[in-house]
Amino acid sequence: MKIVDAHRWRGTGRELLICLALLVALWVPRGLELDRFVTVDERLWLVRSANFYCALSEGDLEATFQSEHPGVTTMYAGMLGFLWQAPTYREDCVSTLEPGAFEELLQQQGRTPVSLLAAGRFFVVLEVVLALGVAFLYARRLLGLLPSTVGFLLIAFDPFFVAHTRLLHLDGLLSSFMLLSVLAFLSYLQDRRLRDLIVSGVAAGLSWLTKSPGLFLFPFMGLLLVWELAKGFKPGDRVSVIFKAARQAFLSISGWLAVGSFTVLLLWPAMWTDPIDVLGKIFYKATHDAQVGHKFPIFFNGVVIPNGRLGNEFFYFYPLTYLWRITPWVLLGLLFVLLGLLWLRLPSRKRQAVSALVVFGILFTVMVSLGTKKFDRYMLPIYPVLDLAAAAGWVLAARWLRDLMIARYDWVRLSKWWLLPLSLMGMAQMAMAFSTFPYYLSYYNPLMGGAAKVPDVMMIGWGEGLDQAARYLNAKPDVGDLQVFSWSDPACFSYFFTGMSKDTPTEDEFILDPEIVDEFFDADYLSVYIQQQQIRLPAQLLDYLALQTPEHSIWIDGLEYVRIYKLDEDLSAAPTYENVNALLGQMIYLEGYDLPEHEFSPGEVVSIDLSWRVARAPG
């Protein structure tokens, strides 16, 4: 009995050490250098967090509705950042501030947006690590210790997943809560423990509080219940047996939905005032965004789409972006697990869990592909789910190799050499993550061509690199007097630049407003971002800059993200024309035309100058 207890304690201690090591592995790539750069949307979420904090402080429950996403868990993280770094902010706050007014208020209080953003990010990382830590415990029960450990190492160092789980934004939190909800629900289906159903419902509610795609969990959990019901039925079962099983399934999904709904109601004060109106705004936003597409041009697969509508003809958008964003080791693991499912090599208990993870990845991809508005980050929830499935594939392959070697060489029976491929794969995953630190968004799959090929396929850049441009210009003499024009989102540059910065004028402003052109060339410097070059806006300015040599370039992981130009010329050499910007046959643009400046008489031959641009190479 003492020997059994000793083995049990030894096993418990080992698992405790593994859990602690995984928590460290989850935290380290996410929790360091949180003040390095700013992404495009984080400025809005910092302001919304401040307004949310202000609304709660003043008891204005209705004003806790700041966005239709709704982003409540993100705003709670941002609010905790304010309580940590600026608890007295609420003394002068207003719950309806816009970004400009918010930044003026911070300046008056002697605070910087970057420090508050980093504090909010800290609590996002804390939420993510806690959610993933609990998710690991469920994966341990479903898949076993080794597959779940390998899986969460893949998750911990998945560059694209890491990138979004350290931002004051939505998708990283959404993905973590959805993973926890799915694993807890699968555990409930296997063991029928009520607390697992409650944990899954709470995690689902947190995902709904984060972003509307979390609602995908409801039909998916229903599908899992139907799957479980179908497995339990046998030919000749009485109607009473079938009815009892269906009743149990209905009670399960109802209880799960009730727990998730209560979580939403409990944590979002806006739901206490007018829940029908709040839910209506959320559903309208979700369906509207899926139909209207982007406001701005989009670059994808060598084509600039002027209206930003990536419709059904781009059904391959998400599968292609997934191939670009995932690591080779996960792809190989998914191949192994698919072979294992086809050859029935997985034990039945693990087979059900792994199959559910794979089905989740497929169905979620189909769901997001139906929308017209597409970003690679919208598919983030499948990354940790498929990472875990890939780990099961790797362990299956390693054990198959072990059995093959034991059948031939008996001396290897007691050795642990077969764990070596898993260790090497884990180290390779870590190396890929840390090679892009802290700009994890710059990672692209080397199997697809990496940095050399990705500018021809995907729209690149979400603000990373503009911080380095600001720091470069901060080293200039008399930086306080410098005026710099930068990319359209001001926070990515201005939060780091100590001089004066403005947004680069639009295409129409360059063409139609000479005063803006004069003001532009009276400035000192211009930073041009990689996205501007991909979608060619403003085209007239980029045509002009093509003849100039940048003073400095910012490179990250083999990609040129920013070019910095000294503005000491005028635009007199650049062509002027009436703007058209019409895309013809998905291949060429008619940018505009120029007519002679005189009245035309009947029968006169008129020479018209046309400005063309190639959108993609013809076949």
Solvent accessible surface area in square Angstrom, and as a share of the most:
residue,aa,sasa,rsa
1,M,173,0.77
2,K,177,0.75
3,I,127,0.65
4,V,82,0.47
5,D,45,0.24
6,A,47,0.36
7,H,108,0.48
8,R,147,0.54
9,W,187,0.66
10,R,151,0.55
11,G,24,0.23
12,T,72,0.42
13,G,31,0.30
14,R,140,0.51
15,E,47,0.21
16,L,107,0.53
17,L,123,0.61
18,I,39,0.20
19,C,28,0.17
20,L,91,0.45
21,A,60,0.47
22,L,6,0.03
23,L,64,0.32
24,V,91,0.52
25,A,15,0.11
26,L,1,0.00
27,W,66,0.23
28,V,50,0.29
29,P,0,0.00
30,R,0,0.00
31,G,15,0.14
32,L,87,0.43
33,E,72,0.32
34,L,16,0.08
35,D,76,0.40
36,R,64,0.24
37,F,5,0.02
38,V,1,0.00
39,T,0,0.00
40,V,32,0.18
41,D,33,0.17
42,E,0,0.00
43,R,43,0.16
44,L,75,0.37
45,W,4,0.01
46,L,1,0.00
47,V,6,0.03
48,R,52,0.19
49,S,0,0.00
50,A,0,0.00
51,N,5,0.03
52,F,0,0.00
53,Y,8,0.03
54,C,0,0.00
55,A,0,0.00
56,L,55,0.28
57,S,52,0.34
58,E,103,0.46
59,G,50,0.48
60,D,58,0.30
61,L,55,0.27
62,E,127,0.57
63,A,17,0.13
64,T,0,0.00
65,F,37,0.16
66,Q,40,0.18
67,S,5,0.03
68,E,57,0.26
69,H,48,0.21
70,P,1,0.01
71,G,0,0.00
72,V,0,0.00
73,T,7,0.04
74,T,0,0.00
75,M,0,0.00
76,Y,56,0.21
77,A,0,0.00
78,G,1,0.01
79,M,22,0.10
80,L,70,0.35
81,G,0,0.00
82,F,1,0.00
83,L,77,0.38
84,W,135,0.48
85,Q,83,0.37
86,A,0,0.00
87,P,57,0.36
88,T,63,0.37
89,Y,0,0.00
90,R,113,0.41
91,E,130,0.59
92,D,85,0.44
93,C,11,0.06
94,V,76,0.44
95,S,9,0.06
96,T,103,0.60
97,L,29,0.15
98,E,124,0.55
99,P,20,0.13
100,G,37,0.36
101,A,47,0.36
102,F,0,0.00
103,E,38,0.17
104,E,107,0.48
105,L,23,0.12
106,L,1,0.00
107,Q,145,0.64
108,Q,143,0.63
109,Q,45,0.20
110,G,68,0.66
111,R,58,0.21
112,T,79,0.46
113,P,22,0.14
114,V,22,0.13
115,S,49,0.32
116,L,2,0.01
117,L,3,0.01
118,A,18,0.14
119,A,2,0.02
120,G,0,0.00
121,R,2,0.01
122,F,64,0.27
123,F,33,0.14
124,V,1,0.00
125,V,0,0.00
126,L,66,0.33
127,E,39,0.17
128,V,0,0.00
129,V,11,0.06
130,L,109,0.54
131,A,6,0.05
132,L,0,0.00
133,G,16,0.15
134,V,59,0.34
135,A,0,0.00
136,F,7,0.03
137,L,93,0.46
138,Y,17,0.06
139,A,0,0.00
140,R,77,0.28
141,R,69,0.25
142,L,3,0.02
143,L,2,0.01
144,G,16,0.16
145,L,32,0.16
146,L,47,0.24
147,P,6,0.04
148,S,0,0.00
149,T,23,0.13
150,V,11,0.06
151,G,0,0.00
152,F,0,0.00
153,L,56,0.28
154,L,1,0.01
155,I,0,0.00
156,A,0,0.00
157,F,7,0.03
158,D,0,0.00
159,P,0,0.00
160,F,1,0.00
161,F,0,0.00
162,V,0,0.00
163,A,4,0.03
164,H,6,0.03
165,T,0,0.00
166,R,4,0.01
167,L,2,0.01
168,L,0,0.00
169,H,8,0.04
170,L,2,0.01
171,D,2,0.01
172,G,1,0.01
173,L,1,0.00
174,L,2,0.01
175,S,0,0.00
176,S,0,0.00
177,F,9,0.04
178,M,1,0.00
179,L,0,0.00
180,L,15,0.07
181,S,0,0.00
182,V,0,0.00
183,L,1,0.01
184,A,0,0.00
185,F,0,0.00
186,L,3,0.02
187,S,1,0.01
188,Y,11,0.04
189,L,6,0.03
190,Q,41,0.18
191,D,56,0.29
192,R,104,0.38
193,R,78,0.28
194,L,121,0.60
195,R,143,0.52
196,D,0,0.00
197,L,10,0.05
198,I,75,0.38
199,V,44,0.25
200,S,0,0.00
201,G,0,0.00
202,V,57,0.33
203,A,1,0.01
204,A,0,0.00
205,G,0,0.00
206,L,35,0.18
207,S,0,0.00
208,W,27,0.09
209,L,1,0.01
210,T,0,0.00
211,K,15,0.06
212,S,19,0.12
213,P,34,0.21
214,G,0,0.00
215,L,62,0.31
216,F,19,0.08
217,L,0,0.00
218,F,88,0.37
219,P,80,0.50
220,F,2,0.01
221,M,0,0.00
222,G,23,0.22
223,L,74,0.37
224,L,4,0.02
225,L,8,0.04
226,V,91,0.52
227,W,77,0.27
228,E,39,0.18
229,L,37,0.19
230,A,66,0.51
231,K,107,0.46
232,G,47,0.45
233,F,73,0.30
234,K,140,0.59
235,P,142,0.89
236,G,80,0.77
237,D,45,0.23
238,R,175,0.64
239,V,123,0.71
240,S,69,0.44
241,V,68,0.39
242,I,69,0.35
243,F,136,0.57
244,K,149,0.63
245,A,31,0.24
246,A,43,0.33
247,R,137,0.50
248,Q,80,0.36
249,A,12,0.10
250,F,136,0.57
251,L,84,0.42
252,S,2,0.01
253,I,26,0.13
254,S,41,0.26
255,G,26,0.25
256,W,0,0.00
257,L,67,0.34
258,A,60,0.47
259,V,38,0.22
260,G,0,0.00
261,S,54,0.35
262,F,124,0.52
263,T,10,0.06
264,V,17,0.10
265,L,76,0.38
266,L,100,0.50
267,L,57,0.29
268,W,2,0.01
269,P,6,0.04
270,A,1,0.01
271,M,16,0.07
272,W,131,0.46
273,T,69,0.40
274,D,71,0.37
275,P,49,0.31
276,I,138,0.70
277,D,66,0.34
278,V,9,0.05
279,L,67,0.33
280,G,40,0.38
281,K,85,0.36
282,I,14,0.07
283,F,103,0.43
284,Y,143,0.54
285,K,56,0.24
286,A,34,0.27
287,T,75,0.44
288,H,72,0.32
289,D,25,0.13
290,A,40,0.31
291,Q,117,0.52
292,V,62,0.36
293,G,5,0.05
294,H,16,0.07
295,K,185,0.78
296,F,140,0.58
297,P,21,0.13
298,I,10,0.05
299,F,23,0.09
300,F,2,0.01
301,N,55,0.28
302,G,23,0.22
303,V,6,0.04
304,V,8,0.05
305,I,11,0.06
306,P,41,0.25
307,N,89,0.46
308,G,0,0.00
309,R,110,0.40
310,L,0,0.00
311,G,16,0.16
312,N,108,0.55
313,E,114,0.51
314,F,21,0.09
315,F,139,0.58
316,Y,73,0.28
317,F,14,0.06
318,Y,1,0.00
319,P,60,0.38
320,L,37,0.18
321,T,3,0.01
322,Y,17,0.06
323,L,66,0.33
324,W,6,0.02
325,R,13,0.05
326,I,0,0.00
327,T,0,0.00
328,P,14,0.09
329,W,72,0.25
330,V,0,0.00
331,L,44,0.22
332,L,70,0.35
333,G,0,0.00
334,L,24,0.12
335,L,93,0.46
336,F,49,0.20
337,V,0,0.00
338,L,81,0.40
339,L,67,0.33
340,G,1,0.01
341,L,21,0.11
342,L,137,0.68
343,W,172,0.61
344,L,127,0.63
345,R,112,0.41
346,L,16,0.08
347,P,76,0.48
348,S,94,0.60
349,R,115,0.42
350,K,45,0.19
351,R,67,0.24
352,Q,29,0.13
353,A,1,0.01
354,V,0,0.00
355,S,19,0.12
356,A,0,0.00
357,L,1,0.00
358,V,19,0.11
359,V,45,0.26
360,F,0,0.00
361,G,3,0.03
362,I,100,0.51
363,L,65,0.32
364,F,0,0.00
365,T,22,0.13
366,V,80,0.46
367,M,64,0.29
368,V,18,0.11
369,S,17,0.11
370,L,130,0.64
371,G,10,0.10
372,T,15,0.09
373,K,51,0.21
374,K,2,0.01
375,F,49,0.20
376,D,24,0.12
377,R,21,0.08
378,Y,43,0.16
379,M,3,0.01
380,L,0,0.00
381,P,1,0.01
382,I,4,0.02
383,Y,1,0.01
384,P,0,0.00
385,V,1,0.00
386,L,18,0.09
387,D,0,0.00
388,L,0,0.00
389,A,0,0.00
390,A,0,0.00
391,A,0,0.00
392,A,6,0.04
393,G,0,0.00
394,W,27,0.10
395,V,3,0.01
396,L,28,0.14
397,A,27,0.21
398,A,5,0.04
399,R,75,0.27
400,W,120,0.42
401,L,60,0.30
402,R,66,0.24
403,D,66,0.34
404,L,68,0.34
405,M,55,0.25
406,I,31,0.16
407,A,88,0.68
408,R,173,0.63
409,Y,98,0.37
410,D,95,0.49
411,W,196,0.69
412,V,3,0.02
413,R,134,0.49
414,L,164,0.82
415,S,44,0.28
416,K,139,0.59
417,W,76,0.27
418,W,18,0.06
419,L,55,0.27
420,L,105,0.52
421,P,43,0.27
422,L,11,0.06
423,S,57,0.37
424,L,96,0.48
425,M,7,0.03
426,G,11,0.11
427,M,112,0.50
428,A,25,0.19
429,Q,1,0.00
430,M,72,0.32
431,A,61,0.47
432,M,35,0.16
433,A,0,0.00
434,F,82,0.34
435,S,76,0.49
436,T,9,0.05
437,F,61,0.26
438,P,6,0.04
439,Y,11,0.04
440,Y,1,0.00
441,L,7,0.04
442,S,5,0.03
443,Y,12,0.04
444,Y,13,0.05
445,N,0,0.00
446,P,69,0.43
447,L,124,0.62
448,M,60,0.27
449,G,30,0.29
450,G,10,0.09
451,A,30,0.23
452,A,87,0.67
453,K,116,0.49
454,V,0,0.00
455,P,40,0.25
456,D,91,0.47
457,V,23,0.13
458,M,7,0.03
459,M,41,0.18
460,I,1,0.00
461,G,11,0.10
462,W,29,0.10
463,G,0,0.00
464,E,2,0.01
465,G,0,0.00
466,L,0,0.00
467,D,0,0.00
468,Q,55,0.25
469,A,0,0.00
470,A,0,0.00
471,R,95,0.35
472,Y,60,0.23
473,L,0,0.00
474,N,42,0.22
475,A,89,0.69
476,K,47,0.20
477,P,109,0.68
478,D,109,0.56
479,V,29,0.16
480,G,48,0.46
481,D,109,0.56
482,L,24,0.12
483,Q,39,0.18
484,V,0,0.00
485,F,7,0.03
486,S,3,0.02
487,W,23,0.08
488,S,71,0.46
489,D,24,0.12
490,P,37,0.23
491,A,0,0.00
492,C,0,0.00
493,F,1,0.01
494,S,40,0.26
495,Y,30,0.11
496,F,26,0.11
497,F,14,0.06
498,T,93,0.54
499,G,18,0.18
500,M,101,0.45
501,S,38,0.25
502,K,88,0.37
503,D,71,0.37
504,T,13,0.07
505,P,9,0.06
506,T,79,0.46
507,E,23,0.10
508,D,74,0.38
509,E,63,0.28
510,F,8,0.03
511,I,35,0.18
512,L,126,0.63
513,D,49,0.25
514,P,97,0.61
515,E,140,0.63
516,I,40,0.20
517,V,21,0.12
518,D,89,0.46
519,E,69,0.31
520,F,0,0.00
521,F,26,0.11
522,D,117,0.61
523,A,5,0.04
524,D,43,0.23
525,Y,13,0.05
526,L,0,0.00
527,S,0,0.00
528,V,3,0.01
529,Y,0,0.00
530,I,15,0.07
531,Q,24,0.11
532,Q,10,0.04
533,Q,52,0.23
534,Q,20,0.09
535,I,20,0.10
536,R,57,0.21
537,L,50,0.25
538,P,6,0.04
539,A,5,0.04
540,Q,6,0.03
541,L,0,0.00
542,L,16,0.08
543,D,53,0.28
544,Y,16,0.06
545,L,8,0.04
546,A,82,0.64
547,L,143,0.71
548,Q,60,0.27
549,T,124,0.72
550,P,39,0.25
551,E,72,0.32
552,H,64,0.29
553,S,28,0.18
554,I,8,0.04
555,W,151,0.53
556,I,11,0.06
557,D,63,0.32
558,G,52,0.50
559,L,6,0.03
560,E,33,0.15
561,Y,0,0.00
562,V,0,0.00
563,R,78,0.28
564,I,0,0.00
565,Y,11,0.04
566,K,105,0.44
567,L,15,0.07
568,D,99,0.52
569,E,93,0.42
570,D,89,0.46
571,L,23,0.11
572,S,98,0.63
573,A,90,0.70
574,A,12,0.09
575,P,80,0.51
576,T,99,0.58
577,Y,19,0.07
578,E,97,0.44
579,N,63,0.32
580,V,57,0.33
581,N,51,0.26
582,A,37,0.28
583,L,41,0.20
584,L,79,0.39
585,G,70,0.67
586,Q,92,0.41
587,M,76,0.34
588,I,66,0.33
589,Y,2,0.01
590,L,35,0.17
591,E,8,0.04
592,G,0,0.00
593,Y,71,0.27
594,D,60,0.31
595,L,73,0.36
596,P,48,0.30
597,E,179,0.80
598,H,101,0.45
599,E,165,0.74
600,F,95,0.39
601,S,67,0.43
602,P,142,0.89
603,G,82,0.79
604,E,69,0.31
605,V,143,0.82
606,V,50,0.29
607,S,84,0.54
608,I,88,0.45
609,D,92,0.47
610,L,91,0.45
611,S,27,0.17
612,W,124,0.43
613,R,29,0.11
614,V,96,0.55
615,A,12,0.09
616,R,100,0.37
617,A,83,0.65
618,P,94,0.59
619,G,123,1.18
